[in-house]
């Protein structure tokens, strides 16, 4: 009996130690988020073990398949796809030779001039797919009554920039040019995405600005030049081994087709030169100008401070300057004369997200030039909260994020 008690205590202690992630205090479902954190760490440890045993490689087909299965398990309770839905016609097809999954509400079948959302998934340009986003796309399509096209663009590092962006661009162009065949109204086209997908959506809005009714930028990454933002500093302690891991920087390296040895340079802002740090580009991401203080929790970070500028890896910066200053890679670096004419912009940001500041600063810049923009800030949310609007790990804030997305789609497009 004593032996079983000791074993039980040890197992309980191990489980408690494993679920050690610091959780944002305002979230009421503390235990649920600890489980989410533990699931994401389990995926990381599992893949790490398989790689060390030589079973797979990082970001291989097996790695990505397992990532999809972990997401599905967390969001539906099962690691497999959901199958047919009586409320939707779901079709896997190709548009301009790019894989897409199309969700058509059955009530819209045969109806002319429908509204559409072309969606680009997150995953750091490197992982996830239409499979892991399937539950969320189904919910948005059913609740909004709008056609959703989920784009399965090719992923880095096998296909670095500009391939993922070009795949998404090709699909948007296909939809625009084939509205009649798709029964889509040419003035009811929206594009959107989250995280890396939000980056792609913002970039493509510059290209297709006069042909879009709405862009949805959900927890978007909008610049690759400054990793010393208040949101990065402030949120480093939270979910630090899963959602907010600094290892996410390697997704950026994948997209830019860079060797992983440059990861520490990026995290220390050593990837840009001293001259760049004092150049005109910095006015586009000036947190003292574009980041309202009420979004910052840490009082010490609210004080306007001059950033150190006398350091940088000149050789690395010479390799990447043309990419990270390109608005198609860093949409926040768009000049003011590029911003007018954009569609209505809906931005969702999360208080406990590394890249929170990007979306907020973009919102302020758009307002500055008179563009229509809606910023929905969820102070208690973390980066991936929108995944958990339903299922066994449902979060109230996740449900609210999706509900707000559905509302803006219906209000703008129907």
N, C-alpha and C positions, 0 to 999 in steps of 0.2 A: 504493500500500500504506500509506504514511504517512497519507494522507488518511483511509482507512477506519479506521485505528487511532485517529486523533484523534476521529473521529465516534463510534467505539465507546466511547472513554473518556468523552466528553461525555455520551453517552446513559446510560452506567453511573452517572456522577456525578449526573445528573438523577434517575434512578430511586432512587439511594441517598438523595438529598436529599428526595425525595417520601415515602419510607418512613422518615420521621424521628420518628415518634411514640415517646414514651417508654413502654416496655412494663413492666408489673409484673414485678419481678425473679424472683419465685418460679415464674412460669409457664414450664414447660420448652419449650413450643412458641413460642419467641420469634419466629421468622421467620413462622410462621403468623399470629400476632397482628399482626405488621407488615403482612401482606397484608390482614387484616381491616380494619385502620385505614386502609390505602390505598384499599380498595374503598369504605369509607364516605365518605372525603374525595372520591373520584371522583364519587360520587353528588351530594354537595354542590356541587362545582364544576360538574358538568354542569347541574344545575338552575339554579344561579346564572347560568350562561351563557345558558340558554334564556330565563330571566326577563329578563335584560338585553337580549336580542334581541327581546323582545316576543312570543315563541312561546307562553309560558304565564305563569301567575301563581303565587305561592307557595301551596302547599296546594290546588292545583287538582286536577281529576280526573287530568290527565296527570302532575302531580307525584307524586301518591299511587300511581298505577299504576307509575311508574318506581321508587319506593321499594320496592314489593312485588317487582318484578322483580330489583332488586339483592339483596334478602334471599334470594329463591329461588336466585339465581345463587351466592351465598356458601354456602348451606346444602345445595344439591343438585347444583351444577355446571351447572345449566341455568336460563334465565330464564323458563321456562314451568311451568305446573302439572303435577302428576305423573300425572293421569289415574286410571283405575280401579285398585283394589287387591283382589286375591282374598281377602284376609283381612278386608276391611271393606266394609260397605254405607255409602256416603257420599251424603248427601242434602242439597241446598240447598233450604231451605224457609223458612217464616215462622212465628214464634210471637208472638202478640199483635201482628201486623203488623211485627215486627222481623226482619230477615234473620238467619238462623242457618245454620250448616253442622253437620250431625249425623253423627257417626262411630259406627257400630254394629258391634262385632266380630261376624263371621258366626256364631261359636259361641254368641252370645247371642240370635240371632234366634229368636223364638218362645218364649223363656224368660220366665217371669213374674218380677216383682219384681227387676228388674235395678238395679244401681248406676249413678249418673250423676255426671259432673263438668260443671258449667256454667262455661265459661271465658271470661274477658274479656281480650282482647289488650292489649299495651302499645302505646307510640307517642305518649305525651304527650297523650292525648285528641284528637290532631290528625292522626295519620297511621297507616299500616299497616292491616291488615285480616285477615279470615279466610284470604285467599290467602297472605299472607306467613307466617302461622302454620300453614299446612296441613301441612308436613312434621313439625313438632313435635306437633301434635294427632294425626296418624296414629300416630306412635311411641308416644305415651302411651296411646292407645286400644288398640293392638295388644298392647303389653307388659303392660298392666294387665288387659285383658279387660273394661274398663268403658266404658259409653257416654259419649262426650264431645260436648257441644254447645258449639260455638264461636260467640260472639255478634258479629255484624257491626254494632255500634252506630254511630249517626251521630256525626260528628266535628266538632270545633271547628276554626276559629272560626265556620264556618257554623252550627253547632249547639252553642253553649256550654252550660255548666252551667245547668240540670239535665238537659238532653236526653240526653247519653250515659248518665248515671246512671239516668235513667228508662227508657231502652230496655233496659238490663241488668236493672233491677228487673222490668220487664214480662215478660221471658223467664223469670226465676226464678219469678215468681208463676204463669206459665203452666205450668211444669213441675210445681210443687207441686199445682196444681189439676187437672192432667190425668195424674197418675201412672198411673191405671188404663189409660188409652188408650195411654200410652207404654210400658207394662209396666215401670214404675219403682217400686221399693219406696220408700214415703214416708219411711222412716228411713234411706235410703242415698243421700241427696242431698248433694253437695259443691259448693261454688263456689270459684273461684280466679281468679287473674290475676297478671300481672307488671307492675311499674312502675306506670303509670297504671291498668292493669287491676287491680293489687293494691290500689290506692286504692279502686276501685269495689267490689271484693270485701269489703274491710274495712268500708266504709260499709254495704253491703247486709247484712252479717252482723248489724249492730245491728237492722235491720228484720225479718229473718227468723230471728233467733237460735235460736228454739225449734223450727224446722223443718229445721235443717241438722245434718248429722253431722260436717262438716269444712269449714274454710276454709283455702285455700292462698294465702298472701301471699308472692309471689316478688319479691324486690328491690323492695318496695313504697315508693311515696312516700306518706307518712302525715301530713304537715303542710306548710303553705305560709307559715309565719310566720317561720322562722329559716333563713337561708341562710349563717349563720356557724358551721355545725356543724364538729366536728372532721373529719368525713369529707369535707366540701366543701373545707376548707383542705388536708387531708392529701393528697387525691387530685387536686388541681388540675393537677399536672404531668403526670399520666399520660393518654395518649390525648386530649390537650387539644384537638385539632382535629376529633375525631370523636365518640367515645362520651361523653367527659366535657367536651364543649364547654359553656361558660357560655351559649351561645345556646339551650340547652334551656329557659332561663327563659321564652322566648317561647311555648312550649307551655302553660305555666301561664297566661300572659296570654290565650292563646286560650280556655282553659277558663273563665277568669273574665270573659271578654268585655271586656278592657281594651285600651287603645291601647298599641302597642309602645313608645311613648316612656317608659313606666313601667318598662321592663326594668332600666335601671341602678339605679333605686330599690330594686327587689326584691333585686338582687345585693348591694347595700350595706346591706341590712336597713333601708332608709329608707322602706319601705312601711308600717311600723307606727309608732305614735305613742310618745312617751316614757312616757305613762301606761300604755299596753299593755305595754311592756317591763318594767314593774314590777307588772303585774296578776297575779291568781290564775291566769290562763291559763298563765303561764310555768312553773308547777310541773309541768305535764303534760309539758313538753319540757325539763326541767332536766337537762342532760347530766351535771352533777356528781352527781346522784342516780341517774339511770336508765341511764347508760352505763358499764359496767364498764371499768376502765382497760386490761385486757388486750386489748381489741379495738383499742386505739389504738397505732399504730406509733411515732409521733413523741413522744419523751420530753418535749419542751417542751409538748405539748398535754395531757399527762396531769395536769398541775398544775391544781388547781381555781382558776379565775380568774373574777373578776366581769366580766360583760359591760357594755359601755358602754350607757347607757340614755337619755342626754340628747339624743336626736336623733330625727328622724322627719318624714315628710311627712303632716301632719295632714289635709290635704285628700284625699290619696289614701286614707289609712286610713279616713276617714269613708265612702268609697265601697265599701270592700271588707270592712270589719270583720265584717258579718253573715255573709259567705261564708267567710272564712278561719278563723273561730272555730266554724263549724258542723261537728260531727263527721261529717256526711255529705260534707264536703269535706276536712276535716282530721281523720281518725279518731283521731289522738293527742290531740285536745282533748276526747274523751269523758270525762265525769266518772267517778269510780270506781263509782258506782252504775249506770252503763250497761254495765259490763264483765261482771258475773256473768250466767251463762246463755248465754254465747257457746258455739258448738261448739268442738270440739278445733281449736286454731289451729296451723298449721304455717307457720313463717316461714323463708324462705331469704334470707340476706344475703351480699353479696360484699365482700371486704376493700378492693378498689380501686374502689369505687362512691361517687359523690357523695352518694347518699342512704342509704348503709349504716346510719347512726345511727338512722334512723327505725324500721327493723324491729327493731333491737336494743332500743331504748328501749320499743317497744310490747311486746316479749316480757317485759321486766322489769316493766312495769306490770301485765300480765296475771298474771304470777307473784305479784305483790304482793297481788292480790285473790283468789288461790287458783284462778285459771283454769288449765285444762290447756293447755299450750303447748309446742311443740317448736321450738327454734331450731337451724337448720342453718347454720353460718357457714362459708363457703368463703374462707379467707384469701387465696388466690391468684387469685380470680376477679374479673372486672370486670362491669359492669352487664349486658351482653348475653351473657354466657358461656353461658347456657342454650340459646341458639340453636344452638350449635355442638357438639351431642352426636353428630353424624353428618355425613356428606358430606365434600367435599374439604378443608374447613377445620376438621375435627373437633379438639376440644380434650378432653383427658382430664377436666378439671374440668367441662366441659359435659356429657359423658357421665355423670359421677357425679351431677350435679344432677338430670338427668332420671331416672336410675336410682333415686335417693332419693325423688323425687316418685311414681314408680310404686309403690315399696315402701309408702309411707304410704297411698296410695290402696287398695292391695290389703289392707293390714293393717286399715284402718279401715272399709272399705265392703264387703268380701267375707266 
